[in-house]
Amino acid sequence: MSTAHGTGPRRRRPPVLALLALVFLVVPLLELYVLIQVGEVIGAWPTVGLLLLSAVVGGWLVRREGRRAWQALSTALQSGRMPARELADAGLVLVGGVLMVAPGFVTDVVGILLILPLTRPLARVALTGMVTRRLLAAGAAAYSPPTGPGTTNGPHPPRGARPAGDVVPGEVVDPPDDRQA
């Protein structure tokens, strides 16, 4: 339980690999389950037709909303203002488009929710909150004072001991003044 700067409590982050493994295992199983259930209700060929229709509609939506997001981004940049909302919208449309390409009804529903201009603001608020939390946590970690041996906030090393890390002993020499030559 030590941090990079010394001893102290370490903040636990969700393991990214475990989260990705969960997503790559659970989502395909959920998609398969939903496909089987829909196929049992409406039949195999209508299910395939519905998947193809959702891909075509998704492609059309991505093209239309992607063009709108690009135009809004260009307008914001030309007016000289920070395009935070426009960048978020473009990212959400891109992720929604990727989800629409993936075969299945669950990813199609999530993709459509990210693409549609009526539901995208809800996703943008969630995305903004998540990014803000990550940036604040990273900023707090970056600006927290180091503690431990070799720092002014912790115990000092014995006199004559070499500090840990990539420290090269030497002295600072001022460059020669070229104006006198």
TITORRO-844547 format. One record per atom (N, C-alpha, C): x, y, z. Coordinates in nm, 4 decimals, padded with zeros to 6 digits. Example, Ala and Ser with C-alpha at 12.3 -4.5 7.8 and 13.67 -1.06 7.14 Angstrom:
{bavex {01.3190 -00.5690 00.7800}}
{bavex {01.2300 -00.4500 00.7800}}
{bavex {01.3200 -00.3300 00.7800}}
{bavex {01.2850 -00.2250 00.7080}}
{bavex {01.3670 -00.1060 00.7140}}
{bavex {01.2900 00.0030 00.7870}}
This chain:
{bavex {00.0806 -00.1188 00.0000}}
{bavex {00.0000 00.0000 00.0000}}
{bavex {00.0848 00.1250 00.0000}}
{bavex {00.1659 00.1387 -00.0978}}
{bavex {00.2471 00.2596 -00.1050}}
{bavex {00.2253 00.3256 -00.2390}}
{bavex {00.2418 00.4543 -00.2382}}
{bavex {00.2275 00.5299 -00.3619}}
{bavex {00.3641 00.5490 -00.4236}}
{bavex {00.3684 00.6140 -00.5377}}
{bavex {00.4949 00.6357 -00.6073}}
{bavex {00.5844 00.7319 -00.5306}}
{bavex {00.5253 00.8156 -00.4467}}
{bavex {00.6034 00.9165 -00.3758}}
{bavex {00.6371 00.8771 -00.2331}}
{bavex {00.5953 00.7655 -00.1888}}
{bavex {00.6260 00.7264 -00.0520}}
{bavex {00.5173 00.6365 00.0011}}
{bavex {00.4982 00.6429 00.1307}}
{bavex {00.3967 00.5584 00.1906}}
{bavex {00.2707 00.6377 00.2127}}
{bavex {00.1609 00.5724 00.2006}}
{bavex {00.0323 00.6379 00.2188}}
{bavex {-00.0753 00.5551 00.1520}}
{bavex {-00.1995 00.5874 00.1769}}
{bavex {-00.3069 00.5089 00.1162}}
{bavex {-00.3110 00.5285 -00.0338}}
{bavex {-00.3359 00.4207 -00.1013}}
{bavex {-00.3432 00.4264 -00.2476}}
{bavex {-00.4891 00.4158 -00.2894}}
{bavex {-00.5304 00.5047 -00.3768}}
{bavex {-00.6674 00.5058 -00.4260}}
{bavex {-00.6850 00.3916 -00.5244}}
{bavex {-00.7875 00.3084 -00.5015}}
{bavex {-00.8128 00.1956 -00.5919}}
{bavex {-00.8897 00.2408 -00.7135}}
{bavex {-00.8392 00.2026 -00.8297}}
{bavex {-00.9093 00.2288 -00.9546}}
{bavex {-00.9629 00.0963 -01.0051}}
{bavex {-01.0741 00.0995 -01.0772}}
{bavex {-01.1235 -00.0276 -01.1304}}
{bavex {-01.0232 -00.0826 -01.2310}}
{bavex {-00.9930 -00.2089 -01.2218}}
{bavex {-00.8965 -00.2657 -01.3166}}
{bavex {-00.9536 -00.2628 -01.4582}}
{bavex {-00.8816 -00.1983 -01.5474}}
{bavex {-00.9292 -00.1782 -01.6839}}
{bavex {-00.9416 -00.3117 -01.7570}}
{bavex {-00.8455 -00.4000 -01.7383}}
{bavex {-00.8508 -00.5288 -01.8076}}
{bavex {-00.9710 -00.6111 -01.7629}}
{bavex {-01.0023 -00.6076 -01.6347}}
{bavex {-01.1189 -00.6812 -01.5862}}
{bavex {-01.2468 -00.6226 -01.6439}}
{bavex {-01.2525 -00.4900 -01.6526}}
{bavex {-01.3694 -00.4245 -01.7096}}
{bavex {-01.3848 -00.4592 -01.8578}}
{bavex {-01.2743 -00.4555 -01.9316}}
{bavex {-01.2796 -00.4913 -02.0741}}
{bavex {-01.3186 -00.6372 -02.0931}}
{bavex {-01.2640 -00.7256 -02.0108}}
{bavex {-01.2995 -00.8675 -02.0213}}
{bavex {-01.4481 -00.8870 -01.9946}}
{bavex {-01.4988 -00.8162 -01.8949}}
{bavex {-01.6408 -00.8253 -01.8641}}
{bavex {-01.7249 -00.7773 -01.9821}}
{bavex {-01.6854 -00.6644 -02.0411}}
{bavex {-01.7603 -00.6110 -02.1549}}
{bavex {-01.7545 -00.7070 -02.2733}}
{bavex {-01.6362 -00.7609 -02.3014}}
{bavex {-01.6225 -00.8481 -02.4178}}
{bavex {-01.6820 -00.9867 -02.3956}}
{bavex {-01.7132 -01.0211 -02.2727}}
{bavex {-01.7818 -01.1475 -02.2464}}
{bavex {-01.9322 -01.1285 -02.2311}}
{bavex {-01.9720 -01.0271 -02.1552}}
{bavex {-02.1128 -01.0096 -02.1233}}
{bavex {-02.1915 -00.9556 -02.2425}}
{bavex {-02.1380 -00.8567 -02.3124}}
{bavex {-02.2123 -00.7968 -02.4235}}
{bavex {-02.2419 -00.8980 -02.5343}}
{bavex {-02.1441 -00.9765 -02.5812}}
{bavex {-02.1797 -01.0755 -02.6844}}
{bavex {-02.2810 -01.1795 -02.6359}}
{bavex {-02.2697 -01.2219 -02.5097}}
{bavex {-02.3674 -01.3174 -02.4585}}
{bavex {-02.5065 -01.2549 -02.4507}}
{bavex {-02.5137 -01.1306 -02.4084}}
{bavex {-02.6417 -01.0600 -02.4037}}
{bavex {-02.6991 -01.0427 -02.5442}}
{bavex {-02.6129 -01.0051 -02.6397}}
{bavex {-02.6579 -00.9907 -02.7792}}
{bavex {-02.7105 -01.1239 -02.8331}}
{bavex {-02.6399 -01.2307 -02.8062}}
{bavex {-02.6818 -01.3634 -02.8533}}
{bavex {-02.8161 -01.4016 -02.7920}}
{bavex {-02.8322 -01.3775 -02.6637}}
{bavex {-02.9585 -01.4079 -02.5962}}
{bavex {-03.0738 -01.3294 -02.6591}}
{bavex {-03.0533 -01.1987 -02.6800}}
{bavex {-03.1594 -01.1147 -02.7374}}
{bavex {-03.1904 -01.1594 -02.8805}}
{bavex {-03.0863 -01.1901 -02.9588}}
{bavex {-03.1096 -01.2376 -03.0961}}
{bavex {-03.1923 -01.3661 -03.0976}}
{bavex {-03.1600 -01.4575 -03.0084}}
{bavex {-03.2359 -01.5837 -03.0023}}
{bavex {-03.3804 -01.5570 -02.9622}}
{bavex {-03.4009 -01.4689 -02.8639}}
{bavex {-03.5370 -01.4385 -02.8199}}
{bavex {-03.6178 -01.3717 -02.9311}}
{bavex {-03.5574 -01.2765 -03.0002}}
{bavex {-03.6272 -01.2086 -03.1105}}
{bavex {-03.6537 -01.3080 -03.2233}}
{bavex {-03.5554 -01.3939 -03.2525}}
{bavex {-03.5733 -01.4941 -03.3573}}
{bavex {-03.6856 -01.5914 -03.3270}}
{bavex {-03.7016 -01.6267 -03.2000}}
{bavex {-03.8112 -01.7168 -03.1633}}
{bavex {-03.9470 -01.6501 -03.1793}}
{bavex {-03.9522 -01.5193 -03.1576}}
{bavex {-04.0800 -01.4487 -03.1652}}
{bavex {-04.1176 -01.4173 -03.3099}}
{bavex {-04.0224 -01.3628 -03.3903}}
{bavex {-04.0584 -01.3197 -03.5261}}
{bavex {-04.0010 -01.4093 -03.6347}}
{bavex {-03.9141 -01.5018 -03.6015}}
{bavex {-03.8551 -01.5911 -03.7002}}
{bavex {-03.7128 -01.5497 -03.7358}}
{bavex {-03.6402 -01.6412 -03.7977}}
{bavex {-03.4986 -01.6189 -03.8268}}
{bavex {-03.4785 -01.5123 -03.9347}}
{bavex {-03.5493 -01.5259 -04.0490}}
{bavex {-03.5285 -01.4309 -04.1587}}
{bavex {-03.5748 -01.2894 -04.1251}}
{bavex {-03.6888 -01.2744 -04.0596}}
{bavex {-03.7247 -01.1374 -04.0183}}
{bavex {-03.6227 -01.0772 -03.9202}}
{bavex {-03.5621 -01.1614 -03.8369}}
{bavex {-03.4590 -01.1120 -03.7443}}
{bavex {-03.3377 -01.0629 -03.8220}}
{bavex {-03.2955 -01.1383 -03.9218}}
{bavex {-03.1826 -01.0969 -04.0058}}
{bavex {-03.2182 -00.9686 -04.0799}}
{bavex {-03.3410 -00.9621 -04.1315}}
{bavex {-03.3855 -00.8403 -04.2010}}
{bavex {-03.3868 -00.7194 -04.1080}}
{bavex {-03.4288 -00.7397 -03.9848}}
{bavex {-03.4306 -00.6308 -03.8873}}
{bavex {-03.2892 -00.5844 -03.8548}}
{bavex {-03.1958 -00.6791 -03.8459}}
{bavex {-03.0556 -00.6428 -03.8228}}
{bavex {-03.0006 -00.5620 -03.9396}}
{bavex {-03.0308 -00.6033 -04.0622}}
{bavex {-02.9846 -00.5293 -04.1797}}
{bavex {-03.0474 -00.3900 -04.1852}}
{bavex {-03.1770 -00.3818 -04.1538}}
{bavex {-03.2450 -00.2528 -04.1528}}
{bavex {-03.1833 -00.1598 -04.0482}}
{bavex {-03.1513 -00.2136 -03.9320}}
{bavex {-03.0911 -00.1288 -03.8281}}
{bavex {-02.9526 -00.0819 -03.8706}}
{bavex {-02.8789 -00.1638 -03.9445}}
{bavex {-02.7474 -00.1220 -03.9934}}
{bavex {-02.7610 -00.0096 -04.0966}}
{bavex {-02.8591 -00.0204 -04.1864}}
{bavex {-02.8800 00.0829 -04.2875}}
{bavex {-02.9255 00.2132 -04.2220}}
{bavex {-03.0222 00.2046 -04.1326}}
{bavex {-03.0711 00.3244 -04.0634}}
{bavex {-02.9589 00.3848 -03.9787}}
{bavex {-02.8812 00.3000 -03.9127}}
{bavex {-02.7692 00.3486 -03.8333}}
{bavex {-02.6651 00.4192 -03.9181}}
{bavex {-02.6339 00.3639 -04.0342}}
{bavex {-02.5387 00.4292 -04.1242}}
{bavex {-02.5881 00.5648 -04.1704}}
{bavex {-02.7166 00.5728 -04.2025}}
{bavex {-02.7751 00.7007 -04.2445}}
{bavex {-02.7697 00.8026 -04.1307}}
{bavex {-02.8063 00.7581 -04.0085}}
{bavex {-02.8041 00.8478 -03.8930}}
{bavex {-02.6628 00.8967 -03.8627}}
{bavex {-02.5661 00.8063 -03.8698}}
{bavex {-02.4275 00.8448 -03.8411}}
{bavex {-02.3799 00.9475 -03.9426}}
{bavex {-02.4102 00.9263 -04.0690}}
{bavex {-02.3686 01.0206 -04.1709}}
{bavex {-02.4328 01.1573 -04.1482}}
{bavex {-02.5630 01.1583 -04.1208}}
{bavex {-02.6340 01.2853 -04.1013}}
{bavex {-02.5848 01.3580 -03.9762}}
{bavex {-02.5801 01.2887 -03.8631}}
{bavex {-02.5403 01.3527 -03.7374}}
{bavex {-02.3905 01.3804 -03.7337}}
{bavex {-02.3122 01.2979 -03.8005}}
{bavex {-02.1691 01.3245 -03.8090}}
{bavex {-02.1411 01.4515 -03.8871}}
{bavex {-02.2160 01.4713 -03.9945}}
{bavex {-02.2020 01.5941 -04.0731}}
{bavex {-02.2414 01.7156 -03.9897}}
{bavex {-02.3507 01.7040 -03.9152}}
{bavex {-02.3935 01.8144 -03.8282}}
{bavex {-02.2897 01.8442 -03.7203}}
{bavex {-02.2348 01.7386 -03.6610}}
{bavex {-02.1340 01.7573 -03.5556}}
{bavex {-02.0087 01.8222 -03.6133}}
{bavex {-01.9691 01.7821 -03.7337}}
{bavex {-01.8511 01.8403 -03.7981}}
{bavex {-01.8728 01.9881 -03.8296}}
{bavex {-01.9919 02.0217 -03.8795}}
{bavex {-02.0229 02.1615 -03.9092}}
{bavex {-02.0236 02.2461 -03.7825}}
{bavex {-02.0804 02.1926 -03.6743}}
{bavex {-02.0821 02.2665 -03.5482}}
{bavex {-01.9405 02.2853 -03.4943}}
{bavex {-01.8567 02.1839 -03.5097}}
{bavex {-01.7173 02.1939 -03.4660}}
{bavex {-01.6426 02.2992 -03.5476}}
{bavex {-01.6620 02.2987 -03.6777}}
{bavex {-01.5974 02.3986 -03.7639}}
{bavex {-01.6432 02.5396 -03.7302}}
{bavex {-01.7722 02.5561 -03.7072}}
{bavex {-01.8256 02.6877 -03.6721}}
{bavex {-01.7667 02.7367 -03.5403}}
{bavex {-01.7579 02.6484 -03.4413}}
{bavex {-01.7021 02.6878 -03.3116}}
{bavex {-01.5557 02.7275 -03.3254}}
{bavex {-01.4801 02.6532 -03.4038}}
{bavex {-01.3390 02.6857 -03.4223}}
{bavex {-01.3211 02.8172 -03.4973}}
{bavex {-01.4039 02.8405 -03.5988}}
{bavex {-01.3937 02.9651 -03.6745}}
{bavex {-01.4335 03.0862 -03.5920}}
{bavex {-01.5229 03.0672 -03.4960}}
{bavex {-01.5638 03.1800 -03.4109}}
{bavex {-01.4655 03.2029 -03.2969}}
{bavex {-01.3676 03.1142 -03.2820}}
{bavex {-01.2636 03.1333 -03.1818}}
{bavex {-01.3011 03.0873 -03.0420}}
{bavex {-01.4052 03.0077 -03.0282}}
{bavex {-01.4408 02.9599 -02.8950}}
{bavex {-01.4041 02.8121 -02.8798}}
{bavex {-01.3883 02.7703 -02.7556}}
{bavex {-01.3504 02.6330 -02.7268}}
{bavex {-01.4660 02.5389 -02.7611}}
{bavex {-01.4439 02.4405 -02.8496}}
{bavex {-01.5533 02.3553 -02.8959}}
{bavex {-01.5751 02.2313 -02.8096}}
{bavex {-01.5874 02.2461 -02.6786}}
{bavex {-01.5999 02.1304 -02.5893}}
{bavex {-01.7264 02.0505 -02.6193}}
{bavex {-01.8404 02.1171 -02.6294}}
{bavex {-01.9661 02.0481 -02.6564}}
{bavex {-01.9632 01.9793 -02.7925}}
{bavex {-01.9070 02.0477 -02.8903}}
{bavex {-01.9012 01.9933 -03.0255}}
{bavex {-01.8094 01.8720 -03.0327}}
{bavex {-01.6973 01.8777 -02.9606}}
{bavex {-01.6067 01.7621 -02.9578}}
{bavex {-01.6731 01.6428 -02.8900}}
{bavex {-01.7450 01.6692 -02.7818}}
{bavex {-01.8161 01.5612 -02.7135}}
{bavex {-01.9213 01.5000 -02.8057}}
{bavex {-01.9953 01.5851 -02.8759}}
{bavex {-02.0965 01.5341 -02.9682}}
{bavex {-02.0333 01.4508 -03.0791}}
{bavex {-01.9235 01.4980 -03.1345}}
{bavex {-01.8563 01.4231 -03.2411}}
{bavex {-01.8085 01.2874 -03.1892}}
{bavex {-01.7542 01.2854 -03.0690}}
{bavex {-01.7093 01.1591 -03.0100}}
{bavex {-01.8246 01.0640 -02.9838}}
{bavex {-01.9355 01.1177 -02.9350}}
{bavex {-02.0518 01.0330 -02.9093}}
{bavex {-02.1111 00.9777 -03.0380}}
{bavex {-02.1154 01.0590 -03.1426}}
{bavex {-02.1645 01.0102 -03.2722}}
{bavex {-02.0719 00.9002 -03.3254}}
{bavex {-01.9413 00.9181 -03.3083}}
{bavex {-01.8462 00.8175 -03.3533}}
{bavex {-01.8649 00.6858 -03.2777}}
{bavex {-01.8766 00.6926 -03.1459}}
{bavex {-01.8969 00.5707 -03.0666}}
{bavex {-02.0312 00.5074 -03.1010}}
{bavex {-02.1329 00.5911 -03.1163}}
{bavex {-02.2628 00.5381 -03.1557}}
{bavex {-02.2580 00.4689 -03.2903}}
{bavex {-02.1821 00.5248 -03.3842}}
{bavex {-02.1674 00.4612 -03.5152}}
{bavex {-02.0974 00.3268 -03.5069}}
{bavex {-01.9960 00.3179 -03.4247}}
{bavex {-01.9261 00.1894 -03.4058}}
{bavex {-02.0220 00.0870 -03.3458}}
{bavex {-02.1028 00.1304 -03.2499}}
{bavex {-02.1996 00.0379 -03.1900}}
{bavex {-02.3060 -00.0049 -03.2896}}
{bavex {-02.3425 00.0845 -03.3828}}
{bavex {-02.4415 00.0479 -03.4842}}
{bavex {-02.3865 -00.0536 -03.5837}}
{bavex {-02.2554 -00.0505 -03.6058}}
{bavex {-02.1937 -00.1458 -03.6990}}
{bavex {-02.1888 -00.2851 -03.6372}}
{bavex {-02.1714 -00.2915 -03.5061}}
{bavex {-02.1666 -00.4208 -03.4382}}
{bavex {-02.3021 -00.4897 -03.4512}}
{bavex {-02.3024 -00.6173 -03.4877}}
{bavex {-02.4310 -00.6855 -03.5055}}
{bavex {-02.4978 -00.7106 -03.3700}}
{bavex {-02.6240 -00.6773 -03.3622}}
{bavex {-02.7004 -00.7026 -03.2409}}
{bavex {-02.7934 -00.5880 -03.2099}}
{bavex {-02.8961 -00.6204 -03.1333}}
{bavex {-02.9978 -00.5204 -03.1025}}
{bavex {-02.9598 -00.4337 -02.9829}}
{bavex {-02.8901 -00.4899 -02.8864}}
{bavex {-02.8539 -00.4136 -02.7666}}
{bavex {-02.7570 -00.3019 -02.8034}}
{bavex {-02.6526 -00.3340 -02.8798}}
{bavex {-02.5570 -00.2313 -02.9209}}
{bavex {-02.6232 -00.1308 -03.0145}}
{bavex {-02.7198 -00.1751 -03.0952}}
{bavex {-02.7922 -00.0822 -03.1822}}
{bavex {-02.8719 00.0191 -03.1001}}
{bavex {-02.9377 -00.0265 -02.9948}}
{bavex {-03.0162 00.0644 -02.9111}}
{bavex {-02.9244 00.1665 -02.8435}}
{bavex {-02.8127 00.1198 -02.7873}}
{bavex {-02.7191 00.2124 -02.7222}}
{bavex {-02.6605 00.3083 -02.8259}}
{bavex {-02.6259 00.2563 -02.9447}}
{bavex {-02.5717 00.3404 -03.0508}}
{bavex {-02.6701 00.4477 -03.0949}}
{bavex {-02.7953 00.4118 -03.1110}}
{bavex {-02.8966 00.5100 -03.1516}}
{bavex {-02.9140 00.6163 -03.0440}}
{bavex {-02.9095 00.5753 -02.9167}}
{bavex {-02.9227 00.6731 -02.8079}}
{bavex {-02.8064 00.7722 -02.8077}}
{bavex {-02.6876 00.7265 -02.8491}}
{bavex {-02.5731 00.8172 -02.8556}}
{bavex {-02.5770 00.9068 -02.9790}}
{bavex {-02.6424 00.8622 -03.0836}}
{bavex {-02.6440 00.9360 -03.2094}}
{bavex {-02.7569 01.0385 -03.2161}}
{bavex {-02.8744 01.0037 -03.1680}}
{bavex {-02.9903 01.0925 -03.1823}}
{bavex {-02.9702 01.2244 -03.1075}}
{bavex {-03.0049 01.3354 -03.1710}}
{bavex {-02.9852 01.4654 -03.1057}}
{bavex {-03.0745 01.4863 -02.9833}}
{bavex {-03.1814 01.4095 -02.9693}}
{bavex {-03.2687 01.4230 -02.8524}}
{bavex {-03.2100 01.3561 -02.7283}}
{bavex {-03.1382 01.2466 -02.7472}}
{bavex {-03.0845 01.1709 -02.6333}}
{bavex {-02.9351 01.1946 -02.6115}}
{bavex {-02.8669 01.2487 -02.7101}}
{bavex {-02.7224 01.2724 -02.6981}}
{bavex {-02.6857 01.3663 -02.5831}}
{bavex {-02.7657 01.4711 -02.5542}}
{bavex {-02.7290 01.5571 -02.4405}}
{bavex {-02.7192 01.4820 -02.3076}}
{bavex {-02.8018 01.3808 -02.2867}}
{bavex {-02.7920 01.3012 -02.1640}}
{bavex {-02.6583 01.2269 -02.1595}}
{bavex {-02.6202 01.1693 -02.2718}}
{bavex {-02.4912 01.0993 -02.2782}}
{bavex {-02.3765 01.1988 -02.2630}}
{bavex {-02.3919 01.3193 -02.3181}}
{bavex {-02.2880 01.4219 -02.3064}}
{bavex {-02.2681 01.4621 -02.1611}}
{bavex {-02.3778 01.4762 -02.0859}}
{bavex {-02.3676 01.5112 -01.9442}}
{bavex {-02.2927 01.4010 -01.8690}}
{bavex {-02.3261 01.2759 -01.8976}}
{bavex {-02.2568 01.1646 -01.8317}}
{bavex {-02.1091 01.1627 -01.8701}}
{bavex {-02.0790 01.1848 -01.9970}}
{bavex {-01.9404 01.1875 -02.0436}}
{bavex {-01.8632 01.3027 -01.9795}}
{bavex {-01.9246 01.4193 -01.9736}}
{bavex {-01.8595 01.5350 -01.9125}}
{bavex {-01.8295 01.5096 -01.7652}}
{bavex {-01.9242 01.4514 -01.6941}}
{bavex {-01.9021 01.4197 -01.5535}}
{bavex {-01.7892 01.3210 -01.5337}}
{bavex {-01.7847 01.2182 -01.6194}}
{bavex {-01.6801 01.1176 -01.6087}}
{bavex {-01.5423 01.1782 -01.6385}}
{bavex {-01.5328 01.2581 -01.7437}}
{bavex {-01.4050 01.3209 -01.7790}}
{bavex {-01.3617 01.4180 -01.6706}}
{bavex {-01.4558 01.4946 -01.6157}}
{bavex {-01.4227 01.5899 -01.5100}}
{bavex {-01.3679 01.5183 -01.3877}}
{bavex {-01.4331 01.4100 -01.3470}}
{bavex {-01.3837 01.3333 -01.2317}}
{bavex {-01.2441 01.2798 -01.2561}}
{bavex {-01.2196 01.2281 -01.3771}}
{bavex {-01.0867 01.1740 -01.4090}}
{bavex {-00.9808 01.2838 -01.4082}}
{bavex {-01.0133 01.3988 -01.4663}}
{bavex {-00.9167 01.5089 -01.4700}}
{bavex {-00.8879 01.5623 -01.3303}}
{bavex {-00.9911 01.5752 -01.2480}}
{bavex {-00.9698 01.6232 -01.1115}}
{bavex {-00.8863 01.5243 -01.0314}}
{bavex {-00.9119 01.3953 -01.0486}}
{bavex {-00.8336 01.2950 -00.9765}}
{bavex {-00.6889 01.2952 -01.0241}}
{bavex {-00.6683 01.3079 -01.1551}}
{bavex {-00.5320 01.3110 -01.2088}}
{bavex {-00.4607 01.4381 -01.1647}}
{bavex {-00.5314 01.5499 -01.1620}}
{bavex {-00.4708 01.6756 -01.1183}}
{bavex {-00.4342 01.6713 -00.9717}}
{bavex {-00.5193 01.6126 -00.8900}}
{bavex {-00.4902 01.6023 -00.7474}}
{bavex {-00.3699 01.5124 -00.7237}}
{bavex {-00.3605 01.4041 -00.7997}}
{bavex {-00.2466 01.3133 -00.7845}}
{bavex {-00.1185 01.3794 -00.8339}}
{bavex {-00.1275 01.4591 -00.9401}}
{bavex {-00.0083 01.5219 -00.9964}}
{bavex {00.0439 01.6336 -00.9071}}
{bavex {-00.0445 01.6999 -00.8338}}
{bavex {-00.0032 01.8140 -00.7533}}
{bavex {00.0094 01.7834 -00.6052}}
{bavex {-00.0092 01.6568 -00.5663}}
{bavex {00.0089 01.6257 -00.4251}}
{bavex {00.1576 01.6229 -00.3944}}
{bavex {00.1985 01.6807 -00.2822}}
{bavex {00.3413 01.6863 -00.2516}}
{bavex {00.3960 01.5479 -00.2220}}
{bavex {00.5138 01.5182 -00.2730}}
{bavex {00.5730 01.3874 -00.2449}}
{bavex {00.6176 01.3804 -00.0997}}
{bavex {00.6124 01.2607 -00.0452}}
{bavex {00.6592 01.2382 00.0905}}
{bavex {00.7551 01.1210 00.0887}}
{bavex {00.8344 01.1119 00.1922}}
{bavex {00.9268 00.9993 00.2020}}
{bavex {01.0696 01.0463 00.1964}}
{bavex {01.1640 00.9517 00.1909}}
{bavex {01.3062 00.9875 00.1901}}
{bavex {01.3411 01.0730 00.0697}}
{bavex {01.4233 01.1729 00.0907}}
{bavex {01.4694 01.2571 -00.0189}}
{bavex {01.3787 01.3740 -00.0492}}
{bavex {01.2710 01.3914 00.0267}}
{bavex {01.1820 01.5050 00.0031}}
{bavex {01.1820 01.5950 00.1250}}
{bavex {01.1342 01.7152 00.1093}}
{bavex {01.1303 01.8080 00.2227}}
{bavex {01.0138 01.7788 00.3143}}
{bavex {00.9167 01.6971 00.2708}}
{bavex {00.8008 01.6690 00.3543}}
{bavex {00.8173 01.5428 00.4369}}
{bavex {00.9189 01.4653 00.4107}}
{bavex {00.9339 01.3391 00.4822}}
{bavex {01.0664 01.3343 00.5541}}
{bavex {01.1024 01.2161 00.6066}}
{bavex {01.2306 01.2022 00.6742}}
{bavex {01.3448 01.2232 00.5769}}
{bavex {01.4483 01.2924 00.6226}}
{bavex {01.5624 01.3231 00.5379}}
{bavex {01.6619 01.2079 00.5396}}
{bavex {01.7310 01.1842 00.4269}}
{bavex {01.8313 01.0780 00.4244}}
{bavex {01.9527 01.1201 00.5065}}
{bavex {02.0322 01.0236 00.5503}}
{bavex {02.1525 01.0572 00.6254}}
{bavex {02.2473 01.1404 00.5410}}
{bavex {02.3276 01.2243 00.6076}}
{bavex {02.4221 01.3124 00.5392}}
{bavex {02.5188 01.2267 00.4576}}
{bavex {02.5378 01.2669 00.3315}}
{bavex {02.6291 01.1944 00.2434}}
{bavex {02.5624 01.0824 00.1645}}
{bavex {02.4381 01.0487 00.1964}}
{bavex {02.3692 00.9427 00.1220}}
{bavex {02.3244 00.9967 -00.0127}}
{bavex {02.3286 00.9112 -00.1138}}
{bavex {02.2850 00.9523 -00.2477}}
{bavex {02.1336 00.9479 -00.2552}}
{bavex {02.0726 01.0497 -00.3141}}
{bavex {01.9272 01.0470 -00.3298}}
{bavex {01.8866 00.9403 -00.4310}}
{bavex {01.7652 00.8877 -00.4125}}
{bavex {01.7136 00.7855 -00.5042}}
{bavex {01.6693 00.8509 -00.6341}}
{bavex {01.6718 00.7736 -00.7399}}
{bavex {01.6226 00.8236 -00.8681}}
{bavex {01.7360 00.8545 -00.9631}}
{bavex {01.7039 00.9229 -01.0704}}
{bavex {01.8007 00.9561 -01.1744}}
{bavex {01.8640 01.0910 -01.1450}}
{bavex {01.9524 01.0955 -01.0479}}
{bavex {02.0199 01.2190 -01.0112}}
{bavex {02.1642 01.2090 -01.0576}}
{bavex {02.2067 01.3069 -01.1314}}
{bavex {02.3443 01.3103 -01.1800}}
{bavex {02.4169 01.4205 -01.1040}}
{bavex {02.5247 01.3858 -01.0316}}
{bavex {02.5977 01.4904 -00.9610}}
{bavex {02.6688 01.5820 -01.0600}}
{bavex {02.6761 01.7080 -01.0287}}
{bavex {02.7427 01.8039 -01.1169}}
{bavex {02.7187 01.9444 -01.0682}}
{bavex {02.7600 02.0406 -01.1493}}
{bavex {02.7379 02.1796 -01.1139}}
{bavex {02.6822 02.2532 -01.2351}}
{bavex {02.6135 02.3624 -01.2088}}
{bavex {02.5537 02.4421 -01.3153}}
{bavex {02.6553 02.5466 -01.3569}}
{bavex {02.6807 02.5548 -01.4865}}
{bavex {02.7760 02.6506 -01.5415}}
{bavex {02.6995 02.7428 -01.6346}}
{bavex {02.7161 02.8736 -01.6159}}
{bavex {02.6511 02.9693 -01.7030}}
{bavex {02.7152 02.9639 -01.8400}}
{bavex {02.6347 02.9754 -01.9473}}
{bavex {02.6917 02.9745 -02.0825}}
{bavex {02.7752 03.1002 -02.1059}}
{bavex {02.8754 03.0924 -02.1929}}
{bavex {02.9576 03.2108 -02.2202}}
{bavex {02.8736 03.3194 -02.2860}}
{bavex {02.9109 03.4431 -02.2591}}
{bavex {02.8395 03.5568 -02.3163}}
{bavex {02.8962 03.5834 -02.4550}}
{bavex {02.8146 03.5607 -02.5571}}
{bavex {02.8603 03.5761 -02.6968}}
{bavex {02.8758 03.7226 -02.7364}}
{bavex {02.8206 03.8149 -02.6635}}
{bavex {02.8271 03.9569 -02.7020}}
{bavex {02.9670 04.0165 -02.6821}}
{bavex {03.0496 03.9578 -02.5986}}
{bavex {03.1815 04.0133 -02.5730}}
{bavex {03.2832 03.9753 -02.6793}}
{bavex {03.2558 03.8762 -02.7599}}
{bavex {03.3534 03.8287 -02.8589}}
{bavex {03.3712 03.9183 -02.9758}}
